[in-house]
Amino acid sequence: MVIINRTNSSPVNSSLECFLLDINLDFSQHLFIAHILTTILNSVTSFTAAAGNSVVIVAVWRTPSLHTPSNAFLCCLALSDLTVGLIAQPCFVIHKIGELLQDYSMYCTTRIMTESLGYITAGTSVLIMAGIAIERYLALYLHLRYTEIVTIKRILFTASVLWMVFILLASSRLWMADDGVFNSILIPVIFCSLVFTFLAYTRVLKYVRRHEKQIKATSAALCPVNHQLSRIMRYKKSTLTMVYIVGIFVFCYIPFLCVKIVHKVEGYTISVKIAYLYASTIVFCNSSLNPLVYCWRITDIRRAVKALCLRCLGKKNSVAPLALAEPRPRSCMSVSFDVTRRPSLSVACSQRKISGPSTSSRVDHNSIK
C-alpha cells in the first residue's frame, strides 16, 4: 500500500510509505542523471541477460551429451540470471520511470518486486554456487559412486527447494514488515555459503595440482599418450571456470554491500541513493556476464550455443556435432582421488600385442606415492 502525504510548499516535500522501504523523493541534477543512466543500462542488459541465459539453457537442454550434473547446476544458475533479465530488471526500469513521472503507485509496486526478486535470485545463486563447489569436491571424493549419488534429478530437486525457501523468506519480509528476521537469516546463509565455497575450491585445486604434478612426473616414462592427464586438465579447467563465476559474483556484489552498510549508518540520503542505483545496476549486470563466461571457458557449451544460433538463423551448421556417447580410449593411467588420505597414483598400462603367435605382455606398476 502506498500512502502519500504531500505538503503545499514543494512537490518534492512528500512522504511516502511503501511497506518497510525507505523513500527519498528529493531530486538533484546528479540524481536525475543517475536515473537516466541506470534506466538505459538496465534496459540494455535486461535484453542481454534474458537472451544469453535462455540460449545457454536451450542449448544444454537440446544437447543430450551435455546432460551432466555440472551442467545441471549451470542451468540452475542460468535460470536465476534469466529471472533477473526477464522480470527484475524490467521492474527496475518501470520503477525508475514511475519515480520520474511521480506515479508513486507504479513506483512502490515495481520497487517491491525488484527488491524481492533481487534477494531471491541472489540467495539462490549463492547456494547454487555452493552446490557447484560441493559437486566438484564429490567428483574427487566419491570415485565411482559419484554417478550414483550426484544425479541430475537430485540437483533439480535441491534447486527447486532453494527457490521455494527464498521465495518464502522474501514474502515473510513483506508480511512482517520487518527486516530483522529476514536479514538475520539471509546474511549468515550467504556469508557461510561464500566461505564454504572458497574453502572447497581451495582444497579441490590443491589436490588437482598435486595429482597433475605426479602424473607429469611419471607419464613420460610409463606411457606415450596419457589420457588421464587430459582428463585432469579438463577437470581443472571446469573447476577454474566455476571459480571465475564465483569471483565475478563477489566482485559485482561488493559495491552493493558497501552501500547497504553506509545506508544503515548514514540513512537514505541523496548520495546514498545515487550510489545505490549504480551498485544495483552492477549487480544486475552480473546476469549478463555469466553466459559470456560459459561460452568462453566451456568448449562444449560454446559449440552447442553456436549450433543453436546457426540453426535459428537458418544457416548450415559447420560445427562438429557433439557425440551422444563418445567412446573413450582405454586409459593407460588411472588416478585415485581420495581426499581423506595422501593421494596415490595407480598406473596400469593397457595390454599390448607383440609380434609372434599368441604372444602378449602386460606391464603392471605398483602404486607410486
C-alpha positions as CSV (number, residue, x, y, z in Angstrom):
1,M,0.0,0.0,0.0
2,V,1.2,3.5,-0.9
3,I,0.4,6.4,1.4
4,I,1.1,9.9,0.1
5,N,1.2,12.9,2.4
6,R,2.1,15.9,0.3
7,T,2.7,19.4,1.6
8,N,1.9,22.6,-0.2
9,S,5.4,24.1,-0.1
10,S,7.1,21.9,-2.7
11,P,6.2,18.9,-4.8
12,V,9.3,17.1,-3.6
13,N,8.4,17.5,0.1
14,S,6.4,14.3,0.1
15,S,6.2,11.5,2.5
16,L,5.7,8.0,1.1
17,E,5.3,4.8,2.9
18,C,5.9,1.8,0.7
19,F,5.8,-1.1,3.2
20,L,9.1,-1.1,5.0
21,L,11.2,0.6,2.2
22,D,13.0,3.8,2.7
23,I,11.8,6.6,0.4
24,N,13.7,9.7,-0.7
25,L,12.0,11.9,-3.2
26,D,14.4,14.8,-3.2
27,F,15.7,15.4,-6.7
28,S,19.0,16.9,-7.8
29,Q,20.8,17.1,-11.1
30,H,23.2,14.2,-10.2
31,L,20.3,12.0,-9.1
32,F,18.4,12.8,-12.4
33,I,21.4,11.8,-14.4
34,A,21.8,8.6,-12.3
35,H,18.1,7.8,-13.0
36,I,18.6,8.2,-16.8
37,L,21.9,6.3,-17.0
38,T,20.7,3.3,-14.9
39,T,17.4,3.1,-16.8
40,I,19.3,2.9,-20.1
41,L,21.9,0.4,-18.8
42,N,19.3,-1.9,-17.3
43,S,17.2,-1.7,-20.4
44,V,20.1,-3.0,-22.5
45,T,21.5,-5.5,-20.0
46,S,18.0,-6.9,-19.4
47,F,17.9,-8.0,-23.0
48,T,21.4,-9.4,-23.0
49,A,20.8,-11.3,-19.7
50,A,17.5,-12.8,-21.0
51,A,18.8,-13.7,-24.4
52,G,22.2,-15.0,-23.2
53,N,20.9,-17.2,-20.4
54,S,17.9,-18.5,-22.4
55,V,20.2,-19.6,-25.2
56,V,22.5,-21.4,-22.8
57,I,19.6,-23.2,-21.2
58,V,18.1,-24.3,-24.5
59,A,21.5,-25.3,-26.0
60,V,22.2,-27.6,-23.0
61,W,18.7,-29.0,-23.0
62,R,18.8,-29.8,-26.7
63,T,22.2,-31.5,-26.5
64,P,22.0,-34.9,-24.7
65,S,25.8,-35.1,-24.3
66,L,25.6,-32.0,-22.1
67,H,23.1,-33.6,-19.6
68,T,25.6,-33.8,-16.7
69,P,25.4,-32.8,-13.1
70,S,27.8,-29.9,-13.6
71,N,25.8,-28.5,-16.5
72,A,22.6,-29.0,-14.5
73,F,24.0,-26.7,-11.8
74,L,25.0,-24.2,-14.5
75,C,21.4,-24.3,-15.9
76,C,20.0,-23.6,-12.5
77,L,22.3,-20.6,-12.2
78,A,21.4,-19.5,-15.7
79,L,17.7,-19.8,-14.7
80,S,18.3,-17.4,-11.8
81,D,20.1,-15.0,-14.1
82,L,17.2,-15.4,-16.6
83,T,14.7,-14.3,-14.0
84,V,16.8,-11.2,-13.4
85,G,16.8,-10.3,-17.1
86,L,13.1,-11.1,-17.7
87,I,11.5,-9.7,-14.6
88,A,13.8,-8.0,-12.1
89,Q,15.5,-5.5,-14.5
90,P,12.3,-4.6,-16.4
91,C,10.7,-3.9,-13.0
92,F,13.7,-1.7,-12.1
93,V,13.2,0.3,-15.3
94,I,9.5,0.7,-14.7
95,H,10.2,1.7,-11.1
96,K,12.6,4.4,-12.2
97,I,10.1,5.7,-14.9
98,G,7.4,5.8,-12.2
99,E,9.6,7.8,-9.9
100,L,10.5,10.3,-12.7
101,L,6.8,10.6,-13.7
102,Q,5.8,10.8,-10.0
103,D,3.5,7.8,-10.4
104,Y,4.0,6.6,-6.9
105,S,1.8,3.6,-7.1
106,M,3.9,2.3,-10.0
107,Y,7.0,3.3,-8.1
108,C,6.1,1.3,-5.0
109,T,4.8,-1.8,-6.7
110,T,7.7,-2.3,-9.0
111,R,10.3,-1.4,-6.4
112,I,8.9,-4.1,-4.1
113,M,9.1,-6.6,-7.0
114,T,12.6,-5.6,-7.9
115,E,14.0,-5.9,-4.4
116,S,12.2,-9.1,-3.6
117,L,13.4,-10.8,-6.8
118,G,16.8,-9.4,-6.2
119,Y,17.0,-11.1,-2.8
120,I,15.5,-14.3,-4.1
121,T,17.9,-14.6,-7.1
122,A,20.9,-13.5,-5.1
123,G,20.2,-16.1,-2.4
124,T,19.6,-19.0,-4.8
125,S,22.6,-18.1,-6.8
126,V,24.9,-18.1,-3.8
127,L,23.6,-21.5,-2.6
128,I,23.7,-22.9,-6.2
129,M,27.4,-21.9,-6.4
130,A,28.0,-23.6,-3.1
131,G,26.3,-26.7,-4.6
132,I,28.7,-26.5,-7.6
133,A,31.6,-26.4,-5.2
134,I,30.2,-29.5,-3.4
135,E,29.8,-31.3,-6.7
136,R,33.4,-30.5,-7.7
137,Y,34.6,-31.8,-4.3
138,L,32.4,-35.0,-4.5
139,A,33.8,-35.7,-8.0
140,L,37.1,-36.3,-6.4
141,Y,36.0,-37.9,-3.2
142,L,33.3,-40.4,-4.3
143,H,35.2,-42.0,-7.2
144,L,32.8,-44.5,-9.0
145,R,29.9,-43.7,-6.6
146,Y,29.8,-40.2,-7.9
147,T,27.4,-41.1,-10.7
148,E,25.1,-42.9,-8.3
149,I,24.9,-40.2,-5.7
150,V,25.1,-37.0,-7.7
151,T,22.3,-37.1,-10.2
152,I,20.5,-34.5,-12.3
153,K,17.1,-35.3,-10.6
154,R,18.6,-34.6,-7.2
155,I,20.2,-31.4,-8.3
156,L,17.0,-30.1,-9.8
157,F,15.0,-31.1,-6.7
158,T,17.5,-29.3,-4.5
159,A,17.4,-26.2,-6.7
160,S,13.6,-26.2,-6.5
161,V,13.7,-26.4,-2.7
162,L,16.1,-23.4,-2.6
163,W,13.8,-21.4,-4.8
164,M,10.8,-22.1,-2.5
165,V,12.8,-21.3,0.7
166,F,13.9,-17.9,-0.6
167,I,10.5,-17.0,-2.0
168,L,9.0,-17.7,1.4
169,L,11.8,-15.6,3.1
170,A,11.2,-12.7,0.7
171,S,7.5,-12.9,1.3
172,S,7.9,-13.0,5.0
173,R,9.9,-9.8,4.8
174,L,6.8,-8.1,3.5
175,W,4.3,-9.8,5.7
176,M,6.1,-8.9,8.9
177,A,7.2,-5.5,7.6
178,D,10.5,-6.1,9.4
179,D,14.0,-6.6,8.0
180,G,15.3,-8.0,11.3
181,V,14.2,-11.6,10.9
182,F,14.9,-11.6,7.2
183,N,18.5,-10.3,7.5
184,S,19.3,-12.5,10.4
185,I,18.7,-15.5,8.2
186,L,19.8,-14.2,4.8
187,I,23.1,-12.6,5.8
188,P,24.6,-15.6,7.7
189,V,23.4,-18.0,5.0
190,I,25.1,-16.0,2.2
191,F,28.2,-15.4,4.2
192,C,28.7,-19.0,5.2
193,S,27.9,-20.2,1.7
194,L,30.6,-18.0,0.2
195,V,33.2,-19.0,2.8
196,F,32.4,-22.7,2.3
197,T,32.6,-22.2,-1.5
198,F,36.0,-20.6,-1.2
199,L,37.4,-23.3,1.1
200,A,36.0,-26.1,-1.1
201,Y,37.6,-24.7,-4.3
202,T,40.9,-24.1,-2.5
203,R,41.0,-27.7,-1.4
204,V,39.9,-29.1,-4.8
205,L,42.5,-27.1,-6.7
206,K,45.2,-28.1,-4.2
207,Y,44.6,-31.8,-4.8
208,V,44.3,-31.3,-8.6
209,R,47.6,-29.6,-8.8
210,R,49.3,-32.3,-6.7
211,H,47.9,-35.1,-8.9
212,E,48.8,-33.1,-12.0
213,K,52.4,-32.9,-10.9
214,Q,52.6,-36.6,-10.1
215,I,51.2,-37.6,-13.5
216,K,53.5,-35.3,-15.4
217,A,56.5,-36.8,-13.5
218,T,55.6,-40.4,-14.4
219,S,53.7,-40.2,-17.7
220,A,56.8,-39.7,-19.9
221,A,58.4,-42.9,-18.6
222,L,55.2,-45.1,-18.5
223,C,53.0,-44.3,-21.5
224,P,53.5,-42.1,-24.5
225,V,49.9,-41.0,-24.6
226,N,48.4,-40.0,-21.2
227,H,44.6,-39.8,-21.4
228,Q,44.3,-39.4,-17.7
229,L,46.4,-36.2,-17.7
230,S,44.0,-34.8,-20.3
231,R,41.0,-35.7,-18.0
232,I,42.6,-33.9,-15.1
233,M,43.3,-30.9,-17.2
234,R,39.6,-30.8,-18.3
235,Y,38.5,-31.1,-14.7
236,K,40.9,-28.4,-13.6
237,K,39.6,-26.1,-16.4
238,S,35.9,-26.7,-15.4
239,T,36.7,-26.0,-11.8
240,L,38.6,-22.8,-12.6
241,T,35.5,-21.8,-14.7
242,M,33.4,-22.1,-11.5
243,V,36.0,-20.1,-9.6
244,Y,35.7,-17.3,-12.2
245,I,31.9,-17.3,-11.9
246,V,32.1,-17.0,-8.1
247,G,34.8,-14.3,-8.4
248,I,32.7,-12.2,-10.8
249,F,29.6,-12.6,-8.5
250,V,31.6,-11.4,-5.4
251,F,33.1,-8.5,-7.4
252,C,29.7,-7.3,-8.6
253,Y,28.1,-7.6,-5.1
254,I,30.9,-5.8,-3.1
255,P,29.8,-2.3,-4.1
256,F,26.2,-3.1,-3.2
257,L,27.1,-4.5,0.2
258,C,29.2,-1.4,0.9
259,V,26.3,0.9,0.0
260,K,24.0,-1.1,2.3
261,I,26.4,-0.6,5.2
262,V,26.6,3.2,4.5
263,H,22.8,3.2,4.3
264,K,22.5,1.7,7.8
265,V,24.9,4.3,9.2
266,E,24.1,7.5,7.3
267,G,20.5,6.9,6.3
268,Y,18.9,7.1,2.9
269,T,20.4,10.4,1.7
270,I,20.7,11.6,-1.9
271,S,24.3,10.5,-2.1
272,V,23.4,7.0,-0.8
273,K,20.5,6.8,-3.2
274,I,22.8,7.6,-6.2
275,A,25.3,5.0,-5.1
276,Y,22.5,2.5,-4.5
277,L,21.3,3.0,-8.1
278,Y,24.7,2.3,-9.6
279,A,25.5,-0.6,-7.2
280,S,22.2,-2.2,-8.1
281,T,22.9,-1.9,-11.8
282,I,26.3,-3.5,-11.3
283,V,24.6,-6.4,-9.5
284,F,22.2,-6.8,-12.4
285,C,25.0,-6.8,-14.9
286,N,26.3,-10.0,-13.3
287,S,23.5,-11.9,-15.0
288,S,24.7,-10.7,-18.4
289,L,28.4,-11.7,-17.7
290,N,27.8,-15.3,-16.7
291,P,26.7,-16.6,-20.2
292,L,29.8,-15.0,-21.7
293,V,32.0,-16.9,-19.2
294,Y,30.2,-20.2,-20.0
295,C,30.8,-19.8,-23.7
296,W,34.4,-18.6,-23.2
297,R,35.5,-21.3,-20.8
298,I,33.4,-24.3,-21.7
299,T,34.1,-25.6,-25.2
300,D,31.1,-28.0,-25.4
301,I,28.6,-25.3,-24.4
302,R,30.2,-22.8,-26.8
303,R,29.7,-25.3,-29.7
304,A,26.1,-26.1,-28.6
305,V,25.3,-22.4,-28.4
306,K,26.9,-21.7,-31.8
307,A,25.0,-24.6,-33.4
308,L,21.7,-23.4,-31.9
309,C,22.2,-19.9,-33.1
310,L,23.1,-21.1,-36.6
311,R,20.0,-23.3,-36.6
312,C,17.8,-20.4,-35.6
313,L,19.3,-18.2,-38.4
314,G,18.6,-21.0,-40.9
315,K,22.3,-21.5,-41.7
316,K,24.1,-24.7,-42.2
317,N,25.8,-25.9,-39.1
318,S,29.5,-26.2,-39.7
319,V,30.2,-27.0,-36.0
320,A,31.1,-30.7,-35.4
321,P,28.2,-32.2,-33.6
322,L,28.8,-33.4,-30.0
323,A,28.7,-37.1,-29.7
324,L,25.9,-38.5,-27.6
325,A,28.1,-41.2,-26.0
326,E,31.6,-40.6,-27.1
327,P,33.7,-43.7,-26.6
328,R,36.8,-43.1,-24.5
329,P,40.1,-44.9,-25.2
330,R,41.4,-47.2,-22.6
331,S,43.4,-45.1,-20.3
332,C,47.0,-46.2,-19.6
333,M,46.9,-44.4,-16.3
334,S,44.2,-44.2,-13.7
335,V,44.4,-41.7,-10.8
336,S,42.8,-42.5,-7.5
337,F,41.4,-39.3,-5.9
338,D,40.9,-39.8,-2.2
339,V,40.9,-36.5,-0.3
340,T,40.8,-38.3,3.0
341,R,44.3,-39.5,2.8
342,R,47.5,-38.9,0.9
343,P,46.8,-39.0,-2.9
344,S,48.1,-42.1,-4.7
345,L,48.7,-42.7,-8.3
346,S,47.8,-46.1,-9.7
347,V,49.3,-46.8,-13.1
348,A,48.4,-49.8,-15.3
349,C,49.3,-49.7,-18.9
350,S,46.9,-51.5,-21.3
351,Q,47.8,-54.9,-22.7
352,R,49.8,-54.5,-25.9
353,K,50.3,-57.1,-28.6
354,I,53.8,-58.3,-29.6
355,S,54.7,-59.8,-32.9
356,G,54.6,-63.6,-32.8
357,P,51.8,-66.1,-32.4
358,S,49.7,-65.6,-29.2
359,T,52.4,-63.5,-27.6
360,S,51.4,-60.7,-25.3
361,S,52.9,-58.8,-22.4
362,R,51.3,-56.9,-19.6
363,V,53.0,-54.2,-17.6
364,D,51.9,-53.7,-14.0
365,H,53.3,-51.0,-11.8
366,N,52.8,-50.6,-8.1
367,S,51.2,-47.6,-6.6
368,I,53.5,-44.7,-6.6
369,K,53.4,-42.4,-3.7
